[in-house]
Amino acid sequence: MRSSSFASTATSADATQRRWIAGIVIVTLLTAAAMIAVLAIGGRPDPAPLRATSTLLDGSWRFHTGDDPRWAAAELDDSGWETMDMTAAPGQHDGDVGLPDYVGGWSARGHPGYHGYAWYRRAVTVPGTSASWDILGPTLVDDGYALYWNGQMLGGSGRLGADPRLVGTRPLRFALPATAAGTTGVLAVRTYMLARPGPSAEGGGMHTAPILAPRPAGEALHRVQWQRTIAGYIVDAVEPAAMLALIGLALVFGARSRRKGFLVFASIALALTAARRLNNAIVSWTDLQDLRTYTWLASVMWVPTMTAWLLAWNRWRPPAWRSIDALAVSLGIAGIVGALASLPIWTSISRLGSIALFVVIIARIVRGGPPRTLALLTLATVLAALFGSELLDPIGVPGIWFPFNIGVSRTQYIYAIGIPLLAVLIVRAWGKGNVANPVVLDTRSTTSK
C-alpha cells in the first residue's frame, strides 16, 4: 500500500515537473525571439530617404565652459570661444546603446576633470521652403541640456538652473518658429555635467549633434530614434519582469518545498535585482528618476542583493550555517560603509570576502544531493552577474556586445541564462519536497487503519 502510494505520488510530481519545465522552455524561447526582433528593428540605420532630407548639424561649433544666460542670444560675439568639431568618425557609436554619430565629450577635448556648465553655439541656415522645421535634440548628453534658437528656449532634457535636476537624455523633438524658414539663426545648447566619483576619459557635454529636419521627416526620424532607445534598454525592462515572475513561481511552490529558506531569500535578491535593472530603463525612457538618485542606487543596491544571495544559497543545503549568515551580514555592512563613504578598501573586503563565502557554499552543494548539478550551474550565473569585474574581466570577457548594432551587456546575457535555470531549479526543488511529505502522511494513515 505504501509503495503504491509513493509511486503514484512520485509519478504525479514528475509529470507536474515536466509540464512546468516545458512551459519554462517555451516562454524562454518566445521571449528570446521577441527580444531579437526588437533589437533587430532598433539597430537598423536611419532610413536613407529621411537622412537625405535632413541635416546633421555636425562640424565646427563654438564652445565655452561656464554659464551665462546671455550666451543664448543671437547677437553675442562668440568669436573668442574655442571651436569643437562634432563630426563623428564613420561607423562610430557610443559604448552603451550603440547610438550613431558619437563623438567624445569635452574631457577628451582639452577639459579633463571639468564638470558643471558649458555652452555650444553655431549658425544654422534653414532652407526657405513651405515646410515646418524641427530640431531633433542630441540623443546623448552628459548630463542635461537646454536648446535655444536665437535666444528663445525651445526645451531640453532635465531642469537646469541654480539647482539642476538631471535626467537621462532621450530623443526629443523641438519645433522651430514658423519664421525660421529661409533664415539663418543661432542654435545654442546649454549643457550641464554632474561631478563623477572617478575620471571620465570622454565625458562632458554633447556626444551626438542635433539634426535639422523638415516635418514630417523630423517626426519619422524621431520615431526611429525612439525605436533605437527602446531597443537599447528593452532587456532591462523584460528581465526584471521575468525576475518578478520567478518570485511568483517561488510563492506558488514554496509552501510545499523543502527549501523554503532558500526561496524566501532568493525572492528578496530577485526583487532587489529587478529594481536595480529596471532603473536603467526608467532613467533612459522617462523623467521619473533623476540621475543623482540613479547613481546613488547603483552604488548601494548591489550590497543587499549580494547579501541576500549569500543567505539564500547558504540555505540550499540545510541546515544553514550560522557562521556564514553572520559573516554575510558583516560583509554587507562593510559594503554599505564602503559605498556611502567612498572607501574602496571596504568595498573590496566586502566583495572578496563574499566570494570566499560562496566558495564554501559551493563546497557544501557539491557534497549534497540532487539537483546538485543544476544548483551549481544556477549559482555560477549568480556569481558571474554579481562579480563580473573580479571573475570575468581578468579572463577578457567583454562587458558589452553589439548584436544588431544595439548594446547588450554581459550581465544581461548572464541573466538571460540564469533566469530560466533558476525557474527550473524552483520547480525541481518543489518536486523533491512534494514527494517526501505525502509519503509520511500516507504512512500514518495506513498505520491507523
PyMOL commands that set and color helices and strands:
alter all, ss='L'
color gray80, all
select helices_A, chain A and resi 2-42+48-52+69-72+106-108+178-180+217-254+260-285+291-300+302-313+322-340+344-366+372-386+388-391+393-395+403-405+410-448
alter helices_A, ss='H'
color red, helices_A
select strands_A, chain A and resi 55-56+60-65+82-85+116-125+133-136+141-142+144-149+152-157+173-175+184-193+205-206+211-214+400-401+408-409
alter strands_A, ss='S'
color yellow, strands_A
deselect
rebuild
show_as cartoon
